[in-house]
Amino acid sequence: MKQFFKELTEYSHHFNQKLIEVFIDNPDKISEKAEKLYNHIINAHQIWNNRIDPKQAVFGVWELHPVQDLKGIENKNYEHTLQILNDYDLKLIINYSNSKGQLFSNSIQDMLFHIINHSTYHRGQIATEFKRQGLEPLVTDYIFFKR
């Protein structure tokens, strides 16, 4: 199971990096919404990693970062997730509170899957924004990554 989650994490990281390249190469065509959505992806990833394995001060859910910082943040998130996969039992239950202070408990496995699924969902929204701005959306389907 850990190997599967490692592959999912690599998939998400790969396409998050590709999106950063589009952001850097087309600054005049990136909508404010696409920028907010991408920052939300990396912020949420960092927040969920830190719920499992607290390492750093947590970003705000909708905090914006300079484009030149995105690659470094994404890389840190990726490395942190890989460390979690190496160091933790995926069935371990983590107690945490959400941004509203509500208490929840989930397995690490469920939390890691949420990170991947959440990122995929918002990359789809970014693809729609790219179309609206005249940019060719990236094909980010998992099966294309595996080919």
C-alpha angles and dihedrals in degrees: 000000000000090000090054091051090048089055092048090049091050090049093052093044092049094055094040087057090048090053091052089055090054090049091051095044096046109034093152093054100047111104122221088244093055090049092050093047094050092048088049090054094055094040093051091047090053092046093051092046089053092050087060099036114010108217110144145011108291123245121232112261092246099027114143123224130195111265091242089061097051098084092051093048091048091049092051091049091050094048091046091052091049089051090051089051090052098044107037140062105241091219092059112120116230123201113211143151125237126228089277093054095252115146122235140165126212138157118258087242091059092045093051091048089051091055091054095043093045091052092048091051094053094043085060090054090049089052088057090050091050090054090051090052095047095255123133106246117233118250099236102168114141092235091059089054091052095050 
